[in-house]
Amino acid sequence: MNQEATVWSFAWINRGAARLLGRRASRSDNSAPRPDAALTVPAHTPETVGVPTPGAEPSPPRTPVDARGLALGILATLAILFALEWAQRFVVPVLLAILLAYTLNPLVVWLTRFRIRRSIGAVIVMLAGVGVCVSGSYPLRDQIDRVVEQLPAATLTFSTVLASLHSGTFGNLQKMKAAAGAIEKAANQASDLSSPQRQPVTHIVLDQPAFKLSSFLWIGSMGALGFIAQALTVILLAFFLLVSGGTFKRKLVRLAGPSLSSKKITVRILDDINDSIQQYMLMLLVTNLLVGALTWAAFRIIGLDNAGAWALAAGLLHVVPYLGPAVSAAATGMAAYMQFQSLSMTLLVAGASLAIAGLVGTFVSTWITGRIARMNPAAIFVSLLFWGWLWGIAGMLLSIPIIVIVKVVSQHVEPFQPLAELLGE
């Protein structure tokens, strides 16, 4: 019995070993490459990802979109715009003071070469600037007074002209409107006769407040006081910036980072901004003087009274692009109509003012601005529209310096170089 059990167990072990060796042999046969079979590679192995299959159309690459980052960027942009509009009374004087400090800084640096302290040099430059403005406008005080005295009469004349144009040009339109009103009234009467009697409607008429000269003068005086306060703020802040000199430049370089390359990039950006702003302000001074001189010569030839005062106003208004020349042309055209009582002379004076501003602005200002910043005119015009929409006249005045600074910074910072390419020529 024990012998039979031993034989049976050995037989069972032999059968199990044979089955196990048979399975391993079959696996090795299946895994071995066949010489007559083609080598196949799985379609989605790491080695074949991104490799186009022969005969198949390549699929276009898909750019992942970070929806969350895009939404956050849009919200941040809207928040910045709201903050700039809300802080206009603070930001605009600061930017004007920085612009004025950039303009007057070369004169202060020139005075320091004669061993004059920077604070004393800043005082001398500021007083000299105020003195030049006063001395330039003082000889024209009589003409300016006459222009101011003519303002009420000019307003009355302008309203009379508008009334005559309204009655003459829009006469047919008024007749058609009256006829339509009569037809509507007749239709309403017919409907009232056919319908049952209704309770009459009570109309409430709100009386407009009467014009008060005291209120008008109070509002005007408050506006003038606000303008004077902002002007003083700009002058004082520009003075402190001139006295500080390169202090803020050194602080910005120190804050740029510990690496030498970042410090060099920051110094290069600040130097380029300094050069661009100073060249732009020099161009603005030259073009405004040119506009004033040509306007004075043209008005003297035409025979317009107070030609010097109007030329000074044209030169000052030319600082504001597009809007300034339009206001100057309208004001001089009104003055010409009051003097000559002729539509042809009015058009001649206004056309001469616009032609001079357009000539200087198109050929001189555009050429010099392109040479300074190397920007395309479309980008300059879009910047003018945007900052004018955001800050009004002050935004139009600051639009070109702001876009010049943006272009200079984007040229030296690698992530913003596409923006510099978009703004460039």
C-alpha positions in Angstrom: 0.0 0.0 0.0 2.8 2.4 0.9 4.6 1.4 -2.3 1.6 2.2 -4.4 1.1 5.6 -2.8 4.7 6.4 -3.4 4.5 5.5 -7.1 1.2 7.5 -7.5 2.7 10.6 -5.9 5.8 10.4 -8.2 3.6 10.2 -11.2 1.5 13.2 -10.2 4.7 15.2 -9.7 6.0 14.2 -13.1 2.7 15.2 -14.8 2.8 18.7 -13.1 6.4 19.3 -14.1 5.6 18.4 -17.7 2.7 20.8 -17.8 4.8 23.6 -16.3 7.7 23.1 -18.8 5.2 23.0 -21.7 3.7 26.4 -20.7 7.1 28.1 -20.5 8.1 26.7 -23.9 5.0 28.0 -25.5 5.6 31.4 -24.1 9.1 31.6 -25.3 8.0 30.5 -28.8 5.4 33.2 -28.9 7.7 36.0 -27.8 10.5 35.1 -30.2 10.4 37.2 -33.5 9.4 35.4 -36.6 11.5 36.0 -39.7 8.6 36.0 -42.0 6.4 38.4 -40.0 6.5 42.2 -40.1 7.7 44.1 -37.1 4.7 45.9 -35.5 4.9 48.6 -32.9 2.0 49.7 -30.7 0.4 52.9 -31.9 0.5 54.7 -28.6 3.9 53.7 -27.2 6.0 56.6 -25.9 8.4 56.2 -28.8 5.7 56.8 -31.4 3.9 59.7 -29.8 4.0 62.8 -32.0 5.4 60.8 -35.0 3.0 60.9 -38.0 2.0 57.6 -39.5 2.9 57.3 -43.2 -0.1 58.0 -45.4 -2.1 59.6 -42.6 -2.9 63.3 -42.4 -1.1 65.1 -39.6 -3.4 66.5 -36.9 -2.9 70.2 -36.1 -1.3 70.9 -32.8 -3.7 72.0 -30.0 -2.8 74.9 -27.9 -4.0 74.6 -24.3 -6.1 77.5 -23.1 -5.9 78.5 -19.4 -9.4 79.7 -19.0 -8.9 80.5 -15.3 -5.8 82.6 -16.1 -7.5 84.4 -19.0 -10.5 85.3 -16.8 -8.2 86.5 -14.0 -6.3 88.7 -16.5 -9.5 90.3 -17.8 -10.7 91.0 -14.3 -7.3 92.5 -13.4 -7.4 94.7 -16.5 -10.8 96.0 -15.7 -9.8 96.6 -12.0 -6.8 98.6 -13.2 -8.9 100.7 -15.5 -11.4 101.5 -12.8 -8.6 102.4 -10.4 -7.0 104.7 -12.9 -10.3 106.5 -13.6 -11.1 106.7 -9.9 -7.6 108.0 -9.0 -7.5 110.5 -11.8 -7.1 113.6 -9.6 -4.1 112.0 -8.0 -2.4 110.2 -10.9 -2.6 113.0 -13.5 -0.8 115.6 -11.4 1.9 113.1 -10.5 2.5 112.2 -14.1 2.5 115.8 -15.2 5.1 116.6 -12.5 7.3 113.7 -13.6 7.1 114.9 -17.2 8.0 118.4 -16.2 10.9 117.1 -14.1 12.2 115.1 -17.0 12.0 118.2 -19.2 13.9 120.5 -16.7 16.4 118.0 -15.5 19.1 118.8 -18.2 19.1 122.4 -17.2 19.6 121.5 -13.5 22.4 119.1 -14.4 24.0 121.9 -16.5 24.0 124.2 -13.5 25.6 121.6 -11.2 28.7 121.6 -13.5 29.4 125.1 -12.2 29.5 123.8 -8.6 25.9 125.0 -7.9 24.0 122.8 -5.4 21.2 120.9 -7.0 18.6 122.4 -4.7 19.7 125.9 -5.7 19.8 124.9 -9.3 16.3 123.6 -9.2 15.0 126.9 -7.7 16.8 128.9 -10.4 15.4 126.7 -13.2 11.8 126.9 -11.8 11.9 130.6 -11.3 13.4 131.1 -14.8 10.6 129.0 -16.3 7.9 131.0 -14.5 9.7 134.2 -15.5 9.8 133.2 -19.2 6.0 132.4 -19.2 5.2 135.7 -17.5 7.5 137.8 -19.7 6.2 136.1 -22.9 2.6 136.8 -22.1 3.0 140.3 -20.5 3.5 142.2 -23.8 0.2 140.7 -25.0 -1.8 141.6 -21.9 -3.7 144.4 -23.7 -4.7 142.0 -26.5 -5.7 139.3 -24.0 -7.8 141.8 -22.1 -9.6 142.8 -25.3 -10.2 139.2 -26.2 -11.7 138.5 -22.8 -13.9 141.6 -23.1 -15.2 140.4 -26.4 -16.4 137.0 -25.0 -19.9 138.1 -24.1 -20.5 139.7 -27.5 -19.0 136.7 -29.2 -21.3 134.4 -27.3 -24.3 136.5 -28.4 -23.2 136.6 -32.0 -22.6 132.9 -32.1 -26.1 132.2 -30.7 -27.6 134.5 -33.2 -25.8 132.8 -36.1 -27.0 129.4 -34.8 -30.5 130.6 -34.6 -30.5 132.0 -38.1 -29.0 128.7 -39.5 -31.6 126.8 -37.5 -34.5 128.8 -38.9 -33.1 128.8 -42.5 -31.7 125.4 -43.0 -34.2 123.5 -40.9 -37.3 125.4 -42.0 -38.7 122.6 -44.1 -38.1 120.2 -41.3 -40.0 122.4 -38.9 -42.9 122.6 -41.3 -43.0 118.9 -41.7 -42.9 118.5 -37.9 -45.8 121.0 -37.5 -47.8 119.2 -40.1 -47.2 115.9 -38.4 -48.3 117.4 -35.1 -51.5 118.8 -36.7 -52.4 115.4 -38.1 -51.7 113.7 -34.8 -53.9 116.2 -33.0 -56.8 115.7 -35.5 -56.5 111.9 -35.1 -56.6 112.3 -31.3 -59.7 114.5 -31.5 -61.5 111.9 -33.7 -60.6 109.1 -31.3 -61.9 111.2 -28.4 -65.3 111.7 -30.1 -65.8 108.0 -30.9 -64.7 106.8 -27.5 -66.5 107.3 -24.2 -65.6 110.3 -22.0 -62.5 109.8 -20.1 -61.1 111.6 -17.1 -58.6 114.3 -18.3 -54.9 113.6 -17.6 -53.1 116.0 -15.3 -49.8 117.1 -16.6 -47.0 118.1 -14.2 -44.5 120.7 -15.5 -41.2 121.2 -13.7 -39.9 124.7 -13.8 -36.3 125.0 -14.7 -34.2 127.1 -12.3 -33.5 130.5 -13.6 -30.0 131.5 -14.6 -28.2 133.2 -11.7 -25.0 135.1 -12.5 -23.7 134.6 -8.9 -24.0 130.8 -9.3 -22.2 130.9 -12.6 -19.4 133.0 -11.3 -19.1 130.8 -8.2 -18.8 127.7 -10.3 -16.3 129.4 -12.6 -14.2 130.7 -9.7 -14.2 127.2 -8.0 -13.0 125.7 -11.3 -10.3 128.3 -11.6 -9.2 127.7 -8.0 -9.1 124.0 -8.6 -6.9 124.5 -11.7 -4.5 126.8 -9.8 -4.3 124.3 -7.0 -3.4 121.5 -9.4 -0.9 123.7 -11.1 0.8 124.5 -7.8 0.8 120.8 -6.9 2.5 119.9 -10.2 5.1 122.6 -9.8 6.0 121.7 -6.2 6.2 118.0 -7.0 8.4 118.7 -10.0 10.7 120.8 -7.8 11.1 118.0 -5.2 11.8 115.5 -8.0 14.5 117.8 -9.4 16.0 118.2 -6.0 16.1 114.5 -5.4 18.1 113.9 -8.6 19.1 110.3 -9.2 17.8 109.1 -5.8 14.8 107.3 -7.2 16.9 105.9 -10.0 19.4 104.3 -7.6 16.5 102.9 -5.5 14.9 101.3 -8.6 18.2 99.8 -9.6 18.6 98.4 -6.1 15.1 97.0 -6.1 15.6 95.4 -9.5 17.3 92.3 -7.9 20.7 91.1 -6.8 21.9 89.9 -10.2 24.1 92.2 -12.3 22.1 91.6 -15.5 18.8 92.8 -14.0 20.5 95.9 -12.7 22.0 96.6 -16.2 18.6 96.2 -17.8 17.0 98.5 -15.3 19.6 101.2 -15.9 19.2 100.9 -19.7 15.4 101.2 -19.4 15.7 104.3 -17.2 18.2 105.9 -19.5 16.1 105.2 -22.6 13.0 106.6 -21.0 15.0 109.7 -20.0 16.3 110.3 -23.5 12.9 109.6 -25.2 10.9 111.9 -22.9 13.4 114.7 -23.1 13.5 114.5 -26.9 9.7 114.4 -27.1 9.4 117.5 -24.9 12.0 119.3 -27.0 10.0 118.4 -30.1 6.8 119.7 -28.4 8.4 123.0 -27.6 9.8 123.5 -31.1 6.5 122.6 -32.8 4.4 124.8 -30.5 6.7 127.8 -31.1 6.5 127.1 -34.8 2.7 126.9 -34.8 2.6 130.2 -32.8 4.9 132.0 -35.1 3.2 130.8 -38.3 -0.2 131.6 -36.9 0.8 135.1 -35.9 2.3 135.8 -39.4 -0.9 134.4 -41.1 -3.2 136.5 -39.0 -1.2 139.6 -39.5 -1.3 139.2 -43.2 -5.1 138.6 -43.1 -5.6 141.6 -40.8 -7.2 139.9 -37.8 -7.2 142.0 -34.6 -5.2 140.7 -31.6 -3.2 138.4 -33.8 -0.5 138.0 -31.0 -3.1 136.8 -28.4 -4.6 134.3 -30.9 -1.2 133.0 -31.9 -0.3 132.5 -28.2 -3.5 130.6 -27.7 -2.9 128.5 -30.8 0.6 127.6 -29.6 -0.7 126.6 -26.2 -3.6 124.6 -27.5 -1.4 122.7 -29.9 -0.1 120.8 -26.9 -3.4 118.8 -27.0 -3.3 116.7 -30.2 -6.3 117.1 -32.6 -8.6 118.7 -30.1 -6.4 121.8 -29.5 -6.2 122.9 -33.1 -10.0 122.4 -33.6 -10.7 124.6 -30.6 -8.2 127.2 -31.8 -9.8 127.2 -35.3 -13.3 127.6 -33.9 -12.3 130.5 -31.6 -10.4 132.4 -34.3 -13.2 131.8 -36.8 -15.7 133.4 -34.3 -13.3 136.3 -33.8 -13.0 136.8 -37.5 -16.8 136.8 -38.0 -17.2 139.4 -35.3 -14.6 141.6 -36.9 -15.4 141.2 -40.6 -19.0 140.1 -40.5 -18.2 137.9 -43.5 -18.5 134.2 -43.9 -15.7 134.0 -46.4 -13.3 135.7 -44.0 -14.4 133.4 -41.2 -13.6 130.4 -43.3 -10.3 131.9 -44.3 -9.1 132.5 -40.8 -10.3 129.1 -39.5 -8.9 127.3 -42.5 -5.5 129.0 -42.0 -5.4 128.0 -38.4 -6.3 124.4 -39.3 -3.8 124.3 -42.2 -0.9 125.5 -40.1 -1.7 123.1 -37.3 -2.1 120.2 -39.8 1.0 121.1 -41.6 3.2 121.2 -38.5 1.5 118.2 -36.9 1.6 116.0 -40.0 5.1 116.7 -41.3 7.1 118.0 -38.4 5.6 116.3 -35.3 4.9 112.9 -36.9 8.4 112.8 -38.4 10.2 113.8 -35.2 8.0 111.4 -33.1 8.8 108.6 -35.4 12.5 109.3 -35.2 12.4 109.5 -31.4 10.2 106.5 -30.5 10.1 104.6 -33.9 6.4 103.9 -33.4 3.7 103.5 -36.1 1.0 106.3 -36.3 -1.8 103.9 -35.7 -0.5 102.9 -32.3 -0.1 106.6 -31.4 -3.6 107.4 -32.5 -5.1 104.4 -30.5 -3.2 105.5 -27.4 -4.6 109.1 -27.9 -8.1 107.8 -28.1 -7.8 105.5 -25.1 -6.2 108.0 -22.7 -8.5 110.7 -23.9 -11.5 108.5 -23.2 -10.1 107.6 -19.7 -8.8 111.0 -18.5 -10.1 113.6 -21.0 -7.8 116.5 -22.1 -5.1 115.5 -19.6 -5.1 112.0 -21.0 -4.7 113.3 -24.5 -1.7 115.4 -23.3 -0.1 112.4 -21.6 -0.9 109.7 -24.2 2.2 109.9 -26.2 4.7 110.0 -23.3 2.9 107.0 -21.7 3.0 104.9 -24.9 6.6 105.8 -25.4 7.4 104.6 -21.9 5.5 101.4 -22.5 7.4 100.7 -25.7 10.8 101.3 -24.1 10.0 99.0 -21.2 8.6 96.2 -23.4 11.7 96.4 -25.6 14.0 95.4 -22.7 11.7 92.9 -20.9 11.6 89.6 -22.8 7.9 88.6 -22.0 6.7 92.0 -23.4 8.7 92.0 -26.6 5.7 91.1 -28.7 4.1 94.3 -27.5 7.1 96.3 -28.5 6.9 94.7 -32.0 3.2 95.6 -32.2 3.9 99.2 -31.3 7.0 99.6 -33.5 7.2 100.7 -37.1 
